[in-house]
Amino acid sequence: MRAVVLSEDRPRLELVELPDPEPGPGEALIRVTGCGICGTDLHLTSSMAPSGTVLGHEIAGTVEALGAGVEAGTWRIGESVAVRPFFGCGHCAHCLRGRADHCDQFQLLGMARPGGFAQLTTARADELYRLPAAVSAVDQALVEPMAVGLRSVRRGGVTAADTVVVLGAGPIGLAVIAWARHLGVEHITASDPSGSRRALATQLGATRTLDPLVDELDLLEVTLTGASVVFECTGRPGMIRQAMDIAAIDGRVVVVGVCAADDSTMPYTGLSKELDVRYALYYERKDFTDTIDVLSAQGLHLDGFVDSTVSLDELPARFADLLAGVEGGKVILQP
């Protein structure tokens, strides 16, 4: 099969030929029809992923073959599916409640196991989810990132009565905005230094956008007014503290961005406002299935969310553009 892997000259990707994978016990072989490029993929190329890694965990495809132990009739060959890209032991308390991401043996497709930047990949058969025909070919690869957004707004307990601020309008911040709009939130502020991302935020439901590098007075106004729910989606040091500053009394702060550096907050801010500071990581099975249901009903306004689609041949150059900071929306690989 053809695949794009992390080269020894990191962070460059290269197109290679690899043997077709075979599904192990309890697994399915998936022919990839779409795989989104995630910020995690960009981060992995710097040091964490070894050369030769097939990245990509936002996977949709069709069932190509079934491994031993998969119950006959469970899946039909050619059936369209979204992949929840988790592997765990399958029998611990976390796995049994559908949270393999907390299992001691947790593995993520595209990191510990080959992912979706290829024509074929393997996944656990019990982590496949049927995709109705109403979900478009491009939207199929959005199930995973939109499930992250849904998990985030649920962690924030968002209702139509809330005022929401989203710090960072990358793909996950945009997903949070789309879900907040879907839930009927009338006041959504997005803060991002990128003009194109601010425009996308408006298109997806933000009622106000700010450039934090320029609109200092507007940002101060938001801070003084306060928001009932603030989402930190940048992963940059210092942003949790800013989110706590912006949150209103009795507000909620949801940390979604992945910050790998030491960070500090002012505990008295949280104490004086009696804030709830929560974290959102991955999603539950219900977040995944509910996302499919809403996409199937065309209940999310995602016009403009996907910037472009690329082939395997085009992926290395487009990935390099993203690493270089070229602005735009979501990019979907269609092998």
C-alpha positions in Angstrom: 0.0 0.0 0.0 1.0 3.7 -0.3 1.5 5.6 2.9 3.0 8.8 4.1 5.5 8.4 7.0 7.7 10.6 9.2 11.1 10.6 7.6 14.4 10.4 9.3 14.8 14.1 8.3 12.1 15.1 10.8 9.7 16.9 10.7 9.5 16.1 6.9 7.0 13.5 5.7 7.6 11.2 2.8 5.6 9.0 0.5 6.5 5.3 0.7 5.3 1.8 -0.2 4.6 -0.4 2.8 3.2 -4.0 3.0 -0.6 -4.1 3.4 -1.4 -4.5 7.1 -3.4 -7.5 8.3 -6.1 -7.3 11.0 -5.3 -9.1 14.2 -7.8 -10.9 16.5 -10.8 -8.6 17.2 -9.6 -6.1 14.6 -10.8 -4.9 11.2 -8.8 -3.8 8.1 -10.0 -0.3 7.1 -9.6 1.3 3.6 -9.1 4.9 4.5 -11.4 7.4 2.7 -10.6 10.4 4.8 -8.2 11.4 7.6 -7.9 14.9 9.1 -4.6 16.5 10.0 -4.6 17.3 13.7 -2.4 19.7 15.7 -1.3 16.6 17.5 0.2 15.2 14.3 2.2 18.4 13.9 3.5 18.2 17.5 4.5 14.5 17.1 6.9 15.2 14.3 9.2 17.3 16.5 10.4 14.6 18.8 7.8 12.1 20.2 7.1 10.0 17.1 10.0 7.8 15.7 10.9 7.9 12.0 8.7 5.6 9.9 5.5 6.5 11.9 2.3 6.6 10.0 0.5 9.5 11.6 -3.2 10.3 11.5 -6.0 9.5 14.0 -9.1 11.3 12.6 -10.0 8.4 10.4 -13.0 7.4 8.3 -13.1 4.6 5.8 -14.7 1.4 4.6 -14.4 -2.1 6.1 -12.0 -4.1 3.9 -11.6 -7.3 6.0 -12.2 -8.7 9.5 -9.8 -10.4 11.8 -10.3 -13.6 13.9 -12.8 -13.4 16.6 -15.0 -10.6 15.1 -18.5 -11.9 15.2 -19.9 -12.9 11.8 -22.4 -10.3 10.6 -21.2 -7.6 12.9 -19.7 -5.7 9.9 -20.3 -5.9 6.2 -17.4 -5.5 3.8 -17.5 -2.1 2.2 -19.5 -0.5 5.0 -18.6 3.1 5.8 -17.3 3.7 9.3 -15.7 6.3 11.6 -12.8 5.0 13.7 -12.5 5.8 17.4 -8.7 5.5 17.3 -8.2 3.9 20.7 -6.6 0.7 21.8 -6.6 -0.5 25.4 -6.4 -3.8 27.2 -10.2 -4.3 26.7 -11.0 -5.6 30.2 -9.9 -3.0 32.8 -12.5 -0.8 34.5 -11.7 2.1 32.1 -12.0 0.0 28.9 -15.3 -1.6 30.1 -16.8 1.9 30.6 -15.7 3.0 27.1 -12.7 5.1 28.2 -9.7 3.1 26.8 -7.9 6.5 26.7 -7.4 6.1 30.5 -6.2 2.4 30.3 -2.6 1.7 31.4 -2.1 0.0 28.0 -3.7 2.9 26.0 -2.5 3.2 22.4 -3.5 5.8 19.9 -3.7 5.2 16.1 -1.2 7.4 14.4 1.2 7.3 17.4 1.8 3.9 19.1 0.1 2.2 16.1 0.0 3.0 12.4 -2.6 5.6 11.6 -4.6 6.9 8.7 -2.0 8.7 6.5 -2.2 5.6 4.3 -4.5 3.7 2.0 -5.1 1.0 4.7 -5.0 0.8 8.5 -6.3 -1.5 11.2 -8.5 -0.8 14.2 -10.4 -2.5 16.9 -13.7 -3.8 15.5 -15.5 -2.6 18.6 -14.3 0.9 18.1 -15.9 1.3 14.6 -19.1 3.3 14.2 -21.4 3.1 11.2 -21.7 6.2 9.1 -25.1 6.9 7.6 -25.2 7.9 3.9 -26.4 11.4 5.0 -22.9 12.1 6.3 -20.9 13.6 3.4 -17.6 12.2 2.4 -15.7 15.1 3.8 -17.7 15.3 7.0 -17.0 11.6 7.7 -13.4 12.5 8.7 -14.7 15.3 11.0 -16.4 12.9 13.4 -13.3 12.5 15.6 -12.4 16.2 16.0 -16.1 17.2 16.4 -16.4 14.6 19.1 -13.5 16.4 20.9 -15.5 19.6 20.6 -18.7 18.0 21.9 -16.9 16.5 24.9 -15.5 19.9 25.7 -18.8 21.7 25.7 -20.3 18.9 27.8 -17.4 19.3 30.3 -18.3 22.9 30.4 -22.0 22.2 31.0 -22.9 24.6 28.3 -26.5 25.7 27.8 -28.2 28.3 25.7 -28.2 30.6 28.7 -24.4 30.8 28.8 -22.0 33.4 27.5 -19.0 31.7 26.0 -15.4 32.8 25.3 -13.1 30.6 23.2 -9.4 31.4 23.4 -7.8 30.0 20.2 -9.7 29.4 17.0 -7.8 26.5 15.6 -9.8 23.4 14.5 -10.8 22.4 18.1 -11.7 25.9 19.1 -13.8 26.2 15.9 -15.5 22.8 16.8 -16.3 24.2 20.3 -17.8 27.3 18.6 -19.9 25.2 16.2 -21.3 23.1 19.1 -22.0 26.2 21.3 -24.0 27.6 18.4 -25.8 24.3 17.9 -26.8 24.4 21.6 -28.3 27.9 21.1 -25.7 30.1 22.8 -26.3 33.7 21.7 -23.1 35.3 22.8 -19.9 33.6 21.7 -16.5 35.5 21.6 -13.5 34.0 19.9 -10.0 35.4 20.4 -7.2 34.5 17.9 -4.4 36.5 16.3 -5.1 35.0 12.9 -7.5 37.0 10.7 -8.5 34.0 8.7 -9.3 32.0 11.8 -11.3 34.9 13.2 -13.3 35.0 9.9 -13.9 31.2 10.2 -15.0 31.6 13.8 -17.6 34.2 12.7 -18.8 31.9 9.9 -19.2 29.0 12.3 -21.1 30.9 15.0 -19.0 33.4 16.9 -20.9 36.7 17.5 -17.7 38.6 18.3 -14.0 38.1 17.5 -10.9 39.7 18.9 -7.2 39.9 18.0 -5.5 39.5 21.4 -2.4 41.2 20.0 -4.3 44.3 19.0 -7.7 44.6 20.6 -6.4 45.1 24.2 -9.4 47.4 25.2 -11.9 44.9 23.8 -10.2 42.1 25.6 -10.3 44.1 28.8 -14.0 44.7 28.3 -14.6 41.0 28.0 -12.5 40.4 31.1 -14.5 43.0 33.1 -17.8 41.7 31.8 -16.9 38.0 32.4 -18.1 34.9 30.7 -19.9 32.0 32.3 -17.8 29.5 30.3 -14.3 30.0 29.0 -12.5 27.5 26.8 -8.7 27.5 26.6 -7.9 25.9 23.2 -4.4 27.2 22.5 -2.2 25.1 24.7 0.1 28.1 25.4 1.6 28.8 28.8 -0.3 31.6 30.6 -3.6 31.0 28.9 -5.3 29.1 31.7 -4.5 32.1 33.9 -6.1 34.4 31.3 -9.1 32.1 31.0 -9.6 32.4 34.8 -9.3 36.2 34.6 -12.0 36.3 31.9 -14.4 33.9 33.7 -17.3 35.4 35.6 -18.0 34.7 39.3 -19.2 31.1 39.5 -17.9 30.5 36.0 -16.4 27.5 34.4 -13.0 27.2 32.7 -12.5 24.2 30.4 -8.9 23.5 29.4 -8.8 21.8 26.0 -5.4 22.9 24.6 -2.5 20.7 25.3 0.3 22.6 27.1 3.5 20.5 27.5 5.4 23.2 29.4 5.2 24.2 33.1 2.5 26.8 33.7 1.3 28.8 36.6 -2.0 30.3 37.7 -3.2 32.6 40.4 -5.2 30.4 42.8 -6.8 33.4 44.5 -8.5 34.3 41.2 -10.3 30.9 41.2 -10.9 31.1 44.9 -12.4 34.6 44.9 -14.7 33.8 42.0 -15.4 30.2 43.1 -14.5 29.0 39.6 -14.7 25.4 38.4 -11.6 24.6 36.3 -12.1 21.5 34.3 -10.1 19.6 31.7 -11.3 17.8 28.6 -9.3 14.9 27.0 -10.6 12.8 24.1 -14.3 11.8 24.5 -16.7 9.0 25.5 -18.4 6.7 23.1 -21.6 8.7 23.5 -19.8 11.8 22.3 -18.7 9.9 19.2 -22.2 8.4 18.4 -24.0 11.7 19.2 -21.6 13.5 16.8 -22.5 11.1 14.1 -26.2 11.5 14.7 -26.0 15.3 14.6 -23.8 15.3 11.4 -26.3 12.8 9.9 -29.2 15.2 10.6 -27.0 18.1 9.2 -27.5 19.8 12.6 -24.0 21.5 12.6 -23.2 24.4 10.5 -19.7 23.6 9.3 -19.5 25.6 6.0 -15.9 26.6 5.6 -14.5 24.4 8.4 -12.6 22.3 5.9 -10.1 24.3 4.0 -9.0 21.7 1.5 -8.6 18.1 0.7 -5.3 16.5 -0.4 -4.0 13.3 -1.9 -1.2 11.2 -0.5 1.1 12.7 -3.1 0.1 16.2 -2.0 0.2 15.5 1.8 3.9 16.0 2.6 4.0 19.5 1.0 0.7 20.5 2.7 1.9 19.2 6.0 5.1 21.2 5.7 2.9 24.3 5.0 1.0 23.7 8.3 4.2 23.2 10.2 5.5 26.6 8.8 2.3 28.3 10.1 0.4 28.8 6.8 -3.1 29.8 7.9 -6.3 28.0 7.0 -9.0 25.7 8.1 -9.1 21.9 8.5 -7.2 19.8 5.9 -8.5 16.4 5.0 -6.4 13.6 3.4 -8.3 11.6 0.9 -5.9 8.8 -0.2 
